[in-house]
Amino acid sequence: MGRISYDETNTANERGGSLSSVVKVSGPLVIAEGMRDANMCDVVRVGDERLIGEIIEMHEDLASIQVYEETAGLGPGAPVVSTGAPLSVELGPGMIEQIYDGIQRPLEKMMEQTGPNIKRGTDIPALDREKKWDFVPKKSVGDSVASGDILGTVQETEVVEHRILVPVGVSGTVASITAGSYTITEPVCVIRSADGTETPVCMLNKWPVRRGRPYKEKLPLNEPLITGQRTIDAMFPIAMGGVAAIPGPFGSGKTVTQHQLAKWASADIVVYIGCGERGNEMTDVLNEFPEIRDPKTGKSLMKRTVLIAYTSDMPVAAREACIYTGITIAEYFRDMGYSVALMADSTSRWAEALREMSGRLEEMPGEEGYPAYLGSRLAQFYERAGRVRCLGSEERIGAVSAIGAVSPPGGDISEPVSQATLRIVKVFWGLDSGLAYRRHFPAINWLNSYSLYVDKLMGWYEANVSRNWPAMRAEFMAILQQEAELDEIVKLVGIDALSKEDRLRLEVARSVREDFLQQDAMDDVDTYASHGKMRRMMELILAYQDKAAAALANGADIEAVISVPVRERIGRAKFVPEDQVEETFAAIQREIAEQLDALSDREVM
């Protein structure tokens, strides 16, 4: 976030006029008097240690401040200084590969300066002021530019080209622009407006986290975010620029699912927000992400990732800010024309921070103690996702796809956070502890999950994968629904009471579940499946169903149909490497026809 120097603080204090001081401390909530000249959402410095906080409520000259650091030892009479600026993030080269806390303080640099425990009042710039970046201009002197135009580029990592944009609200002609090595605070360009005013542009800019970055227009969501996860891509797809929720109880695989999405999703940039998660889980993320090989580039996944790590033992108030920090960073890369995948794990912990602050403010509680504005705050976050036409005179499309994990207590999705989320998002991947206990991963329950993007995306699937894709998906869903109905009958009267056609339906459903939906994230081949491979897998299972039904109609024995040797090969098809799919799957399809036709011929004879 924008850092305030000591001199700037003194100036702000003088601007405020009267001396402001603390009158009450209630955990992370501090009440200060003499704040009449301050504004809502202003960042303030509290106490001699200059703890960072934000004004969240005003009553005459009293301000309620949520302090983003531990307030132990803070008492009445401590000085309070308003900076006159809202909570903002620093945007520019150097964000990729960084690990930030909830208010964009770089954790690695903090550890270097203060040790493994964060000291109160630590104030380190989010971006390195000393490092020089090689700026390559894309505009020339005399060119007309508008807000959002690309002035030049910086190669931030081996895989990310950082595009330096004309700041919002600035336009005119380029008065000067020079290639070379610059720090982020040195001007790389001067823009002269129509009235002759000259505006120097550097690579660093700041943006308030609670205000969405502007764009020309939002676009229809008619292209999928490809994840390589069969349950998601084939059954419950998310659009590029869409929003999804992953609710599930402890141990159901929320974090692993988000890791898979971060690794394989067809996004250029990944922003991962660990919001109030357990320290050991965030440690795993911090250790694993640098080790993950990016399948697109062969480099470390961190080469296109920004991590925000805010664990459950950190001060609760900053947990509320961290998702806004993450979405603002995601919007910044979106404005460059990139597709960004944002993972928030988990919004339940964020909502708990809202509840605690609301309780300390003595606001009227809503359901289960959550504030009445819980739904609107969730909507403010998720609505900042989308696929947009970016600002600027050049045509540029960018997208932010937001995927939020929800951790309902006991897995009960009737609780307020889950219900408020479901009213906003269009994709629901409901994780099931029963499936997780049976080692079926991803443990997405196909009976209660849904995607409202399906109809809009089917045109893309028909054009890019197969014209039969919608029909095959619908058939798979029907098979799984019928299995649920038949399972109820089996529980009551046993499997022997079923007709041979119903028994075949159960066997095909088992094949859909175990051979198609179940996916091994730890297997080098099965961890990702292309749409072409998914299509061929669906065709195999449906070919077996059709040939088996024909054999039964000709009098074949159900046990013989179920136990044909080719079923083993169908089950192992998911482990076939992509470059061998066409040849191997064609051979399996021939075996299906040969073995089941042989059963039909035997019965006919």
C-alpha positions as CSV (number, residue, x, y, z in Angstrom):
1,M,0.0,0.0,0.0
2,G,1.1,3.6,-0.3
3,R,3.6,4.2,2.5
4,I,3.6,7.6,4.4
5,S,6.9,9.0,5.4
6,Y,7.4,10.7,8.8
7,D,7.6,14.1,7.2
8,E,4.3,13.5,5.4
9,T,2.7,12.4,8.7
10,N,3.7,15.6,10.4
11,T,2.3,17.6,7.5
12,A,-0.9,15.7,7.7
13,N,-1.0,16.4,11.5
14,E,-0.6,20.1,10.8
15,R,-3.3,19.9,8.2
16,G,-5.7,18.3,10.7
17,G,-5.5,21.3,12.9
18,S,-6.4,20.1,16.4
19,L,-4.4,17.3,18.1
20,S,-6.1,13.9,17.8
21,S,-5.8,11.2,20.5
22,V,-7.1,7.9,21.5
23,V,-10.1,7.8,24.0
24,K,-10.9,4.1,23.9
25,V,-9.3,0.8,22.9
26,S,-11.3,-2.4,22.3
27,G,-9.1,-5.0,20.7
28,P,-8.4,-3.9,17.1
29,L,-11.0,-1.1,17.4
30,V,-9.8,2.3,18.6
31,I,-11.9,5.4,19.2
32,A,-10.1,8.7,18.7
33,E,-11.3,12.3,19.3
34,G,-10.3,15.5,17.5
35,M,-10.8,13.8,14.1
36,R,-13.4,16.3,12.6
37,D,-11.2,17.1,9.6
38,A,-10.6,13.4,8.8
39,N,-12.7,11.4,6.3
40,M,-14.1,7.9,6.1
41,C,-11.7,5.3,4.9
42,D,-8.6,7.5,5.7
43,V,-5.5,5.7,6.7
44,V,-4.3,6.8,10.1
45,R,-1.2,6.3,12.3
46,V,-2.0,5.4,15.9
47,G,0.3,5.8,19.0
48,D,4.0,6.4,19.3
49,E,4.7,3.2,17.3
50,R,2.6,4.6,14.5
51,L,0.4,1.5,14.1
52,I,-1.5,1.6,10.8
53,G,-5.3,1.7,10.8
54,E,-8.3,2.8,8.8
55,I,-11.3,5.0,9.8
56,I,-14.5,2.9,9.5
57,E,-17.0,5.1,11.3
58,M,-17.4,8.8,12.1
59,H,-19.5,10.5,14.8
60,E,-18.9,14.3,14.9
61,D,-15.2,14.5,15.9
62,L,-15.0,10.9,17.1
63,A,-13.6,8.3,14.7
64,S,-13.8,4.6,15.0
65,I,-10.5,3.1,13.6
66,Q,-9.8,-0.5,12.8
67,V,-6.1,-1.0,13.5
68,Y,-4.3,-3.5,11.3
69,E,-1.7,-4.4,14.0
70,E,-1.8,-5.7,17.6
71,T,-3.0,-3.0,19.9
72,A,-1.7,-4.4,23.2
73,G,-0.2,-1.6,25.3
74,L,-2.1,1.1,23.5
75,G,-4.1,3.4,25.8
76,P,-6.1,6.7,26.0
77,G,-4.1,9.8,25.2
78,A,-2.0,8.1,22.5
79,P,-1.6,10.4,19.4
80,V,-3.5,9.7,16.2
81,V,-2.5,11.2,12.9
82,S,-4.6,11.0,9.7
83,T,-2.7,10.7,6.4
84,G,-5.6,12.2,4.4
85,A,-5.5,9.2,2.0
86,P,-7.5,6.0,1.7
87,L,-6.0,2.5,2.1
88,S,-4.1,2.0,-1.2
89,V,-1.8,-0.5,-2.8
90,E,1.4,0.2,-4.7
91,L,1.2,-1.1,-8.3
92,G,4.2,-1.5,-10.6
93,P,7.0,-3.8,-11.5
94,G,8.2,-6.1,-8.7
95,M,4.8,-7.5,-7.5
96,I,5.2,-10.9,-9.3
97,E,6.9,-13.5,-7.0
98,Q,6.2,-11.3,-4.0
99,I,4.6,-12.6,-0.8
100,Y,2.6,-9.9,0.9
101,D,0.5,-9.6,4.1
102,G,-3.1,-8.4,4.1
103,I,-2.1,-4.7,3.6
104,Q,0.7,-5.3,1.1
105,R,3.7,-5.4,3.3
106,P,6.4,-7.7,1.8
107,L,6.8,-10.5,4.3
108,E,10.3,-11.6,3.2
109,K,11.7,-8.1,3.6
110,M,10.0,-7.8,6.9
111,M,11.6,-11.0,8.1
112,E,15.0,-9.7,7.0
113,Q,14.6,-6.6,9.0
114,T,12.6,-7.7,12.1
115,G,13.1,-11.5,12.3
116,P,10.4,-14.2,12.1
117,N,7.9,-12.3,14.2
118,I,6.4,-9.1,12.7
119,K,7.1,-6.1,14.9
120,R,4.4,-3.5,15.3
121,G,4.8,-0.3,13.3
122,T,7.0,-1.9,10.7
123,D,6.8,0.2,7.6
124,I,8.4,-1.2,4.5
125,P,7.5,-0.2,0.9
126,A,5.6,-2.8,-1.0
127,L,7.8,-2.3,-4.0
128,D,11.6,-2.0,-4.2
129,R,12.6,1.7,-4.7
130,E,16.2,0.9,-5.5
131,K,15.9,-1.8,-8.2
132,K,16.3,-0.6,-11.8
133,W,14.1,-2.0,-14.5
134,D,14.8,-1.9,-18.3
135,F,12.0,0.2,-19.8
136,V,11.2,-0.3,-23.5
137,P,9.0,2.4,-25.0
138,K,6.0,1.6,-27.2
139,K,5.2,5.2,-27.9
140,S,7.2,8.1,-29.5
141,V,7.4,11.8,-28.9
142,G,4.3,13.5,-30.4
143,D,2.0,10.5,-30.1
144,S,-1.5,11.1,-28.7
145,V,-2.2,8.9,-25.7
146,A,-5.3,8.3,-23.5
147,S,-5.8,6.7,-20.1
148,G,-4.9,3.1,-20.2
149,D,-2.7,3.2,-23.3
150,I,0.6,1.2,-23.1
151,L,3.6,3.6,-22.9
152,G,6.1,0.8,-22.8
153,T,7.1,-2.5,-21.2
154,V,9.3,-4.0,-18.6
155,Q,10.3,-7.7,-18.5
156,E,9.3,-8.4,-14.9
157,T,10.0,-12.1,-14.9
158,E,11.0,-14.6,-17.6
159,V,7.3,-15.2,-18.4
160,V,5.5,-11.8,-17.5
161,E,5.9,-8.7,-19.5
162,H,4.8,-5.8,-17.3
163,R,3.0,-3.1,-19.3
164,I,3.4,0.5,-18.2
165,L,0.1,2.2,-18.7
166,V,-1.0,5.9,-19.0
167,P,-2.5,6.6,-15.5
168,V,-6.2,6.9,-15.1
169,G,-7.3,10.5,-15.7
170,V,-4.3,11.5,-17.8
171,S,-4.3,12.1,-21.6
172,G,-2.6,14.2,-24.2
173,T,0.6,13.9,-26.3
174,V,3.9,12.4,-25.4
175,A,6.4,15.2,-24.7
176,S,9.3,13.0,-23.8
177,I,9.9,9.2,-23.5
178,T,13.3,7.4,-23.3
179,A,14.4,3.8,-23.1
180,G,16.7,2.9,-20.3
181,S,17.0,1.6,-16.8
182,Y,14.8,3.3,-14.2
183,T,13.7,2.8,-10.6
184,I,9.9,2.7,-10.2
185,T,9.9,6.3,-8.9
186,E,11.8,7.9,-11.8
187,P,9.8,9.4,-14.6
188,V,9.9,7.4,-17.8
189,C,7.6,9.6,-19.8
190,V,6.1,13.2,-19.8
191,I,2.6,13.7,-21.1
192,R,1.5,17.2,-22.2
193,S,-2.2,17.8,-21.9
194,A,-4.3,20.0,-24.2
195,D,-3.9,23.0,-21.8
196,G,-0.1,22.6,-21.8
197,T,0.2,21.0,-18.4
198,E,2.9,18.4,-18.3
199,T,2.5,15.3,-16.2
200,P,5.5,13.1,-15.5
201,V,4.7,9.4,-15.5
202,C,6.7,6.8,-13.5
203,M,6.3,3.1,-13.2
204,L,4.8,3.3,-9.7
205,N,1.2,4.2,-9.1
206,K,-1.2,3.8,-6.2
207,W,-4.9,2.8,-6.2
208,P,-7.4,2.7,-3.3
209,V,-8.3,-0.9,-2.6
210,R,-12.0,-0.4,-2.0
211,R,-12.6,1.3,-5.4
212,G,-12.7,-0.8,-8.5
213,R,-10.4,0.2,-11.4
214,P,-12.2,1.6,-14.4
215,Y,-12.7,0.0,-17.8
216,K,-14.5,0.8,-21.0
217,E,-17.2,-1.9,-20.8
218,K,-17.9,-5.4,-19.4
219,L,-18.2,-8.1,-22.0
220,P,-20.4,-11.2,-22.2
221,L,-18.9,-14.3,-20.6
222,N,-18.9,-16.8,-23.5
223,E,-15.5,-18.4,-23.2
224,P,-14.5,-21.0,-20.5
225,L,-11.7,-20.7,-18.1
226,I,-10.0,-24.0,-19.0
227,T,-8.8,-25.8,-15.9
228,G,-7.9,-29.3,-17.1
229,Q,-10.1,-30.7,-14.3
230,R,-12.7,-33.0,-15.8
231,T,-15.4,-32.5,-13.2
232,I,-15.1,-28.7,-13.7
233,D,-14.5,-28.3,-17.4
234,A,-17.0,-31.0,-18.5
235,M,-19.8,-30.8,-16.0
236,F,-19.6,-27.5,-14.1
237,P,-17.5,-25.0,-16.2
238,I,-16.6,-21.5,-15.1
239,A,-16.4,-18.7,-17.7
240,M,-13.3,-16.7,-18.1
241,G,-14.1,-13.6,-16.0
242,G,-16.7,-15.6,-14.0
243,V,-17.1,-16.2,-10.3
244,A,-17.3,-19.5,-8.4
245,A,-17.5,-20.7,-4.9
246,I,-16.0,-23.9,-3.4
247,P,-17.8,-24.6,-0.1
248,G,-16.8,-27.7,1.9
249,P,-16.0,-29.0,5.3
250,F,-12.5,-29.6,6.8
251,G,-10.5,-32.2,4.8
252,S,-12.7,-32.1,1.7
253,G,-10.0,-30.8,-0.6
254,K,-10.7,-27.0,-1.0
255,T,-7.1,-26.0,-0.9
256,V,-5.9,-28.8,-3.2
257,T,-8.6,-27.9,-5.7
258,Q,-7.5,-24.3,-5.6
259,H,-3.9,-25.3,-6.1
260,Q,-4.9,-27.3,-9.1
261,L,-6.8,-24.4,-10.5
262,A,-3.9,-22.0,-9.9
263,K,-1.5,-24.4,-11.6
264,W,-3.6,-25.4,-14.7
265,A,-6.1,-22.7,-15.3
266,S,-5.8,-20.9,-18.6
267,A,-4.8,-17.6,-17.0
268,D,-1.8,-15.5,-17.5
269,I,-1.4,-14.3,-13.9
270,V,-2.4,-16.0,-10.6
271,V,-3.3,-14.0,-7.4
272,Y,-3.6,-16.3,-4.4
273,I,-5.1,-14.9,-1.2
274,G,-4.7,-16.9,2.0
275,C,-7.3,-15.1,4.1
276,G,-7.2,-16.2,7.7
277,E,-6.2,-19.8,6.9
278,R,-4.2,-22.0,9.3
279,G,-0.5,-21.2,9.5
280,N,0.5,-24.7,8.5
281,E,-1.7,-24.6,5.4
282,M,-0.2,-21.2,4.3
283,T,3.3,-22.7,5.0
284,D,2.5,-25.5,2.6
285,V,1.4,-22.9,0.0
286,L,4.5,-20.9,0.4
287,N,6.7,-23.9,0.1
288,E,4.9,-25.6,-2.7
289,F,4.2,-22.8,-5.1
290,P,7.9,-22.0,-5.8
291,E,8.4,-25.8,-6.4
292,I,5.5,-26.2,-8.8
293,R,6.6,-26.4,-12.4
294,D,4.4,-24.1,-14.6
295,P,3.2,-26.5,-17.4
296,K,2.9,-23.5,-19.8
297,T,6.5,-22.3,-19.4
298,G,8.5,-24.9,-17.6
299,K,9.5,-22.3,-15.0
300,S,8.4,-22.0,-11.4
301,L,4.7,-21.1,-11.0
302,M,5.8,-18.2,-8.8
303,K,7.1,-16.5,-12.0
304,R,3.5,-15.4,-12.7
305,T,2.0,-15.5,-9.2
306,V,1.4,-12.9,-6.5
307,L,0.8,-14.4,-3.0
308,I,-1.1,-12.7,-0.1
309,A,-0.5,-14.7,3.1
310,Y,-2.6,-13.7,6.0
311,T,-2.9,-16.4,8.6
312,S,-5.5,-16.8,11.3
313,D,-3.2,-15.7,14.1
314,M,-2.5,-12.3,12.5
315,P,-4.5,-9.3,13.6
316,V,-8.1,-9.8,12.6
317,A,-8.8,-6.3,11.2
318,A,-6.3,-6.7,8.3
319,R,-8.0,-9.9,7.3
320,E,-10.9,-7.8,6.2
321,A,-8.6,-5.7,4.0
322,C,-6.7,-8.5,2.4
323,I,-9.2,-9.6,-0.2
324,Y,-9.5,-6.0,-1.4
325,T,-5.8,-5.8,-1.7
326,G,-5.8,-9.0,-3.8
327,I,-8.6,-8.0,-6.2
328,T,-7.0,-4.6,-6.8
329,I,-3.7,-6.2,-7.8
330,A,-5.7,-8.6,-10.1
331,E,-7.5,-5.7,-11.7
332,Y,-4.2,-4.0,-12.4
333,F,-2.9,-6.9,-14.4
334,R,-6.4,-7.2,-16.1
335,D,-5.9,-3.7,-17.3
336,M,-2.8,-4.7,-19.1
337,G,-4.9,-7.2,-21.1
338,Y,-4.1,-10.3,-19.1
339,S,-6.4,-13.0,-17.9
340,V,-6.1,-13.3,-14.1
341,A,-7.2,-16.1,-11.9
342,L,-7.8,-15.0,-8.3
343,M,-8.1,-17.6,-5.5
344,A,-9.5,-16.4,-2.1
345,D,-9.1,-19.0,0.6
346,S,-11.3,-18.5,2.5
347,T,-14.0,-15.9,2.5
348,S,-15.5,-17.4,5.6
349,R,-12.5,-16.2,7.6
350,W,-12.9,-12.8,6.0
351,A,-16.6,-12.8,7.1
352,E,-15.6,-13.7,10.6
353,A,-13.3,-10.6,10.7
354,L,-16.3,-8.5,9.5
355,R,-18.4,-10.0,12.3
356,E,-15.8,-9.3,15.0
357,M,-15.4,-5.7,13.9
358,S,-19.2,-5.2,13.6
359,G,-19.6,-6.5,17.2
360,R,-17.0,-4.1,18.5
361,L,-18.8,-1.3,16.7
362,E,-22.0,-2.4,18.5
363,E,-23.9,-2.6,15.3
364,M,-27.2,-4.4,15.1
365,P,-26.3,-8.1,14.4
366,G,-27.8,-10.1,11.6
367,E,-28.1,-13.8,11.3
368,E,-25.6,-15.7,13.5
369,G,-24.1,-12.4,14.5
370,Y,-22.8,-11.5,11.1
371,P,-23.5,-7.8,10.1
372,A,-26.5,-7.0,8.1
373,Y,-24.3,-5.8,5.2
374,L,-22.5,-9.2,4.8
375,G,-24.2,-9.9,1.5
376,S,-23.5,-6.4,0.0
377,R,-19.8,-6.7,1.0
378,L,-19.4,-10.1,-0.6
379,A,-21.1,-8.7,-3.7
380,Q,-18.7,-5.7,-3.8
381,F,-15.8,-8.2,-3.9
382,Y,-17.2,-10.7,-6.5
383,E,-18.7,-8.1,-8.8
384,R,-15.2,-6.7,-9.4
385,A,-14.5,-9.9,-11.4
386,G,-15.4,-10.0,-15.1
387,R,-14.2,-9.9,-18.6
388,V,-13.7,-6.3,-19.8
389,R,-12.6,-4.1,-22.7
390,C,-9.7,-2.2,-21.1
391,L,-9.2,1.6,-21.2
392,G,-7.0,2.9,-24.0
393,S,-7.1,3.6,-27.7
394,E,-5.9,0.1,-28.6
395,E,-8.3,-2.9,-28.4
396,R,-7.4,-4.9,-25.3
397,I,-9.4,-7.5,-23.5
398,G,-8.6,-8.5,-19.9
399,A,-10.4,-10.7,-17.4
400,V,-10.4,-11.5,-13.6
401,S,-11.9,-14.8,-12.7
402,A,-12.6,-15.0,-8.9
403,I,-12.8,-18.4,-7.1
404,G,-13.6,-18.2,-3.4
405,A,-13.4,-21.1,-1.0
406,V,-16.0,-21.1,1.8
407,S,-15.5,-23.0,5.0
408,P,-19.0,-23.5,6.6
409,P,-18.8,-24.8,10.2
410,G,-19.5,-28.6,10.1
411,G,-20.0,-28.4,6.3
412,D,-23.5,-26.8,6.7
413,I,-24.0,-24.6,3.7
414,S,-27.2,-23.2,5.1
415,E,-25.1,-20.9,7.3
416,P,-25.1,-17.1,6.3
417,V,-21.8,-16.9,4.5
418,S,-22.5,-19.8,2.2
419,Q,-26.0,-18.6,1.4
420,A,-24.9,-15.0,0.8
421,T,-22.2,-16.3,-1.6
422,L,-24.6,-18.6,-3.5
423,R,-26.8,-15.6,-4.2
424,I,-23.9,-13.9,-6.0
425,V,-21.8,-16.5,-7.7
426,K,-22.9,-18.4,-10.8
427,V,-20.8,-21.6,-10.2
428,F,-21.1,-23.8,-7.1
429,W,-18.6,-26.6,-6.7
430,G,-20.0,-28.3,-3.5
431,L,-17.4,-30.4,-1.9
432,D,-18.6,-33.5,-0.1
433,S,-16.9,-35.0,3.0
434,G,-18.4,-38.4,2.1
435,L,-16.7,-38.4,-1.3
436,A,-13.4,-37.3,0.4
437,Y,-13.6,-40.1,2.9
438,R,-14.0,-42.6,0.0
439,R,-10.9,-41.0,-1.6
440,H,-12.9,-39.6,-4.5
441,F,-11.1,-36.4,-5.5
442,P,-11.9,-33.8,-6.5
443,A,-14.8,-34.4,-4.0
444,I,-17.2,-32.2,-5.9
445,N,-20.7,-33.6,-5.4
446,W,-22.3,-33.8,-8.9
447,L,-25.9,-33.9,-7.4
448,N,-25.8,-30.5,-5.7
449,S,-23.2,-28.6,-7.8
450,Y,-24.2,-26.4,-10.7
451,S,-22.9,-23.9,-13.2
452,L,-25.1,-21.1,-14.6
453,Y,-22.6,-20.5,-17.4
454,V,-23.3,-23.8,-19.2
455,D,-25.8,-22.4,-21.7
456,K,-23.6,-19.5,-22.7
457,L,-20.5,-21.7,-23.0
458,M,-22.0,-24.5,-25.0
459,G,-21.5,-22.6,-28.3
460,W,-17.7,-22.4,-27.6
461,Y,-17.6,-26.1,-26.8
462,E,-19.5,-27.0,-30.0
463,A,-17.1,-24.8,-32.1
464,N,-13.9,-25.8,-30.4
465,V,-14.3,-29.3,-29.0
466,S,-17.3,-31.3,-30.5
467,R,-20.8,-30.6,-31.8
468,N,-21.9,-33.5,-29.6
469,W,-20.4,-32.1,-26.4
470,P,-23.7,-30.6,-25.0
471,A,-25.5,-34.0,-25.7
472,M,-22.7,-36.0,-24.1
473,R,-22.7,-33.7,-21.0
474,A,-26.5,-34.0,-20.7
475,E,-26.3,-37.8,-21.0
476,F,-23.6,-38.0,-18.2
477,M,-25.8,-35.8,-15.9
478,A,-28.8,-38.0,-16.6
479,I,-26.8,-41.1,-15.8
480,L,-25.7,-39.7,-12.5
481,Q,-29.2,-38.6,-11.6
482,Q,-30.6,-42.0,-12.4
483,E,-27.9,-43.7,-10.3
484,A,-29.1,-41.7,-7.3
485,E,-32.6,-42.8,-7.8
486,L,-31.6,-46.5,-8.3
487,D,-29.4,-46.4,-5.2
488,E,-32.5,-45.7,-3.1
489,I,-34.2,-48.8,-4.5
490,V,-31.1,-50.9,-4.0
491,K,-30.9,-49.8,-0.3
492,L,-34.5,-50.9,0.2
493,V,-34.8,-54.2,-1.7
494,G,-31.3,-55.1,-2.9
495,I,-29.6,-55.1,-6.3
496,D,-31.2,-58.4,-7.4
497,A,-34.6,-56.6,-7.7
498,L,-33.3,-54.4,-10.5
499,S,-33.8,-55.2,-14.1
500,K,-30.7,-55.9,-16.2
501,E,-31.1,-52.5,-17.9
502,D,-31.0,-50.8,-14.6
503,R,-28.0,-52.8,-13.4
504,L,-26.2,-51.7,-16.6
505,R,-27.2,-48.1,-15.8
506,L,-25.5,-48.4,-12.4
507,E,-22.4,-49.9,-13.9
508,V,-22.2,-47.1,-16.5
509,A,-22.7,-44.5,-13.7
510,R,-19.8,-46.2,-11.7
511,S,-17.7,-45.8,-14.8
512,V,-18.6,-42.1,-15.1
513,R,-17.7,-41.5,-11.4
514,E,-14.6,-43.6,-11.1
515,D,-13.1,-43.5,-14.7
516,F,-14.1,-39.9,-15.6
517,L,-14.9,-37.6,-12.7
518,Q,-12.3,-39.0,-10.3
519,Q,-8.9,-37.4,-11.0
520,D,-5.5,-37.9,-9.4
521,A,-3.9,-34.5,-8.8
522,M,-0.6,-36.3,-7.8
523,D,-0.3,-38.3,-11.0
524,D,1.8,-36.7,-13.7
525,V,-0.6,-37.7,-16.5
526,D,-4.0,-37.6,-14.8
527,T,-3.4,-34.2,-13.1
528,Y,-4.5,-32.4,-16.3
529,A,-6.8,-33.5,-19.1
530,S,-7.3,-31.5,-22.3
531,H,-10.7,-31.0,-23.8
532,G,-9.8,-33.4,-26.6
533,K,-9.0,-36.2,-24.1
534,M,-12.1,-35.5,-22.1
535,R,-14.2,-35.8,-25.3
536,R,-12.6,-39.2,-26.2
537,M,-13.1,-40.5,-22.6
538,M,-16.8,-39.5,-22.7
539,E,-17.2,-41.2,-26.1
540,L,-15.6,-44.4,-24.7
541,I,-18.0,-44.6,-21.8
542,L,-21.1,-43.9,-24.0
543,A,-19.9,-46.4,-26.6
544,Y,-19.7,-49.1,-23.9
545,Q,-23.2,-48.1,-22.8
546,D,-24.7,-48.3,-26.3
547,K,-23.0,-51.6,-27.2
548,A,-23.9,-53.1,-23.8
549,A,-27.5,-52.1,-24.2
550,A,-27.6,-53.7,-27.6
551,A,-26.1,-56.9,-26.3
552,L,-28.7,-57.1,-23.5
553,A,-31.4,-56.5,-26.0
554,N,-30.1,-59.5,-27.9
555,G,-30.3,-61.7,-24.8
556,A,-26.7,-61.4,-23.4
557,D,-26.2,-62.2,-19.8
558,I,-25.8,-59.0,-17.6
559,E,-22.8,-60.5,-15.7
560,A,-21.0,-61.2,-18.9
561,V,-21.7,-57.6,-20.2
562,I,-20.5,-56.1,-16.9
563,S,-17.3,-58.2,-16.8
564,V,-16.0,-57.8,-20.4
565,P,-12.2,-57.3,-20.2
566,V,-12.3,-54.0,-22.1
567,R,-13.8,-52.3,-19.0
568,E,-10.4,-52.4,-17.3
569,R,-8.9,-50.5,-20.3
570,I,-11.7,-47.9,-20.1
571,G,-10.8,-47.4,-16.4
572,R,-7.1,-47.0,-17.2
573,A,-7.7,-44.6,-20.1
574,K,-7.3,-41.5,-17.9
575,F,-3.6,-42.4,-17.5
576,V,-2.9,-42.4,-21.2
577,P,-0.5,-39.5,-22.1
578,E,-2.0,-36.8,-24.3
579,D,0.3,-37.7,-27.3
580,Q,-1.0,-41.2,-27.3
581,V,-4.7,-40.5,-26.9
582,E,-5.9,-40.9,-30.5
583,E,-4.2,-44.2,-31.2
584,T,-4.9,-45.8,-27.8
585,F,-8.5,-44.7,-27.6
586,A,-9.3,-45.8,-31.1
587,A,-8.0,-49.3,-30.1
588,I,-10.1,-49.3,-27.0
589,Q,-13.2,-48.4,-29.0
590,R,-12.6,-51.2,-31.4
591,E,-12.3,-53.6,-28.4
592,I,-15.6,-52.4,-27.0
593,A,-17.3,-53.2,-30.3
594,E,-15.6,-56.5,-30.8
595,Q,-16.2,-57.9,-27.3
596,L,-19.8,-56.8,-26.9
597,D,-20.7,-57.7,-30.4
598,A,-19.3,-61.1,-29.7
599,L,-21.7,-61.5,-26.8
600,S,-24.6,-60.4,-29.0
601,D,-23.6,-62.9,-31.7
602,R,-23.3,-65.7,-29.2
603,E,-26.8,-65.2,-27.8
604,V,-28.3,-64.8,-31.3
605,M,-26.8,-68.2,-32.3
